[in-house]
Amino acid sequence: MIGFIVAGLIIGALARLFKPGKQNLGWIATLLLGLAGSVIGGLIANLLGTGQIFELNVLGFIVAVIAAIALIGVAEGLVGRRKIRR
């Protein structure tokens, strides 16, 4: 469980590094998006037959970072919409 949280932080931090521009997300949001990205990456790697969902492998890690980048973009869009409506 601790390894899963650490992996989520690493994946979330890498996603924020690769995503251009400034993100208005705290470390908890980074952790949660990294965890979600790691589950998505593990699921896709499992579907491709490279390992289990919670098993750390290269393909799952790469897909997890890409998924986390996409999730950060979605989160930014949702936060931006809330600010416009106010």
PLY file of the C-alpha trace (Angstrom):
ply
format ascii 1.0
element vertex 86
property float x
property float y
property float z
element edge 85
property int vertex1
property int vertex2
end_header
0.00 0.00 0.00
2.81 2.41 0.84
4.54 1.51 -2.42
1.32 2.26 -4.30
1.11 5.71 -2.68
4.77 6.47 -3.42
4.32 5.33 -7.03
1.26 7.59 -7.30
3.25 10.57 -6.07
6.07 9.85 -8.51
3.70 9.35 -11.43
1.75 12.50 -10.53
4.95 14.55 -10.18
6.27 13.29 -13.53
2.95 14.08 -15.17
3.09 17.64 -13.82
6.65 18.00 -15.10
5.69 16.87 -18.60
2.46 18.91 -18.74
3.27 22.39 -20.04
2.13 25.44 -18.15
1.34 26.06 -14.50
-1.08 23.73 -12.79
-3.11 25.00 -9.85
-3.10 21.63 -8.09
-1.84 20.81 -4.63
0.15 17.77 -3.62
-2.99 15.86 -2.58
-4.54 16.38 -6.03
-1.21 15.35 -7.57
-1.23 12.18 -5.46
-4.82 11.31 -6.34
-4.32 11.93 -10.05
-1.10 9.91 -9.95
-2.89 7.04 -8.21
-5.70 7.13 -10.76
-3.14 7.24 -13.58
-1.29 4.27 -12.12
-4.50 2.22 -11.94
-5.33 3.13 -15.55
-1.77 2.29 -16.63
-1.89 -1.04 -14.81
-5.25 -1.87 -16.33
-4.05 -1.12 -19.87
-0.83 -3.08 -19.31
-2.92 -5.98 -18.01
-5.16 -5.84 -21.07
-2.05 -5.93 -23.29
-0.81 -8.96 -21.38
2.37 -7.46 -19.91
1.52 -7.97 -16.24
-1.01 -7.63 -13.44
-2.85 -4.39 -12.66
-0.83 -3.57 -9.52
2.46 -4.98 -10.84
5.15 -2.44 -11.67
6.39 -2.76 -15.25
7.77 -0.35 -17.83
4.77 -0.26 -20.15
2.34 0.22 -17.27
4.51 3.02 -15.85
4.66 4.87 -19.19
0.91 4.51 -19.74
0.30 5.61 -16.14
2.25 8.85 -16.68
0.38 9.52 -19.93
-2.96 8.83 -18.22
-2.02 11.13 -15.33
-1.13 13.91 -17.80
-4.58 13.52 -19.37
-6.23 13.52 -15.93
-4.38 16.70 -14.97
-5.71 18.32 -18.14
-9.25 17.26 -17.23
-8.82 18.53 -13.66
-7.54 21.88 -14.94
-10.54 22.14 -17.24
-12.96 21.46 -14.39
-11.26 23.97 -12.09
-11.22 26.56 -14.88
-14.96 26.13 -15.50
-15.74 26.68 -11.82
-13.78 29.93 -11.77
-15.54 31.23 -14.90
-19.02 30.58 -13.48
-18.41 32.58 -10.31
0 1
1 2
2 3
3 4
4 5
5 6
6 7
7 8
8 9
9 10
10 11
11 12
12 13
13 14
14 15
15 16
16 17
17 18
18 19
19 20
20 21
21 22
22 23
23 24
24 25
25 26
26 27
27 28
28 29
29 30
30 31
31 32
32 33
33 34
34 35
35 36
36 37
37 38
38 39
39 40
40 41
41 42
42 43
43 44
44 45
45 46
46 47
47 48
48 49
49 50
50 51
51 52
52 53
53 54
54 55
55 56
56 57
57 58
58 59
59 60
60 61
61 62
62 63
63 64
64 65
65 66
66 67
67 68
68 69
69 70
70 71
71 72
72 73
73 74
74 75
75 76
76 77
77 78
78 79
79 80
80 81
81 82
82 83
83 84
84 85
